[in-house]
Amino acid sequence: MIAILFAFATSAQNPIFEKGNTAINVGVGLGIRGLPVEVSAIYGIVDDLFRVDGLNLGVGGYFGFSSWKSGGLWTYGGYSILPGVRGEVHYSIVDKLDFFGGVLLGFRVDNWDGYYYPGSTSSWHLSTGAYVGAKYFLTENFGFFASVG
């Protein structure tokens, strides 16, 4: 997922993400089925996790959406929606650069139709995931991020 990050932080000192900070992320990614879009917000709740200086914990919400359509003889398409919650750790070792990783627990809804699926078919299930990434801040409150997972 490559995207733009808006982080509304109360401090620009290392570590970049601390207890009491809120980061709002808006992203557009590369996916197998369409162009995924995500929005998330993380709130810092613990500084120096496991007594490691600068290792900070945040929690928040996530919403992802993607849609796809194929053309040709066997036309089909659909969409996926994924709302969920995240737990995320942050660690800064270089000024303006924040490394992060976390886990996601969500509820995914898929809908598809077309040649393979006459009419419209839907499914839903619990979804889990893990991710890692980095954020580079251009200013105190604005930067870019890249993540995988």
Disulfide bonds with the S-S distance in Angstrom:
none
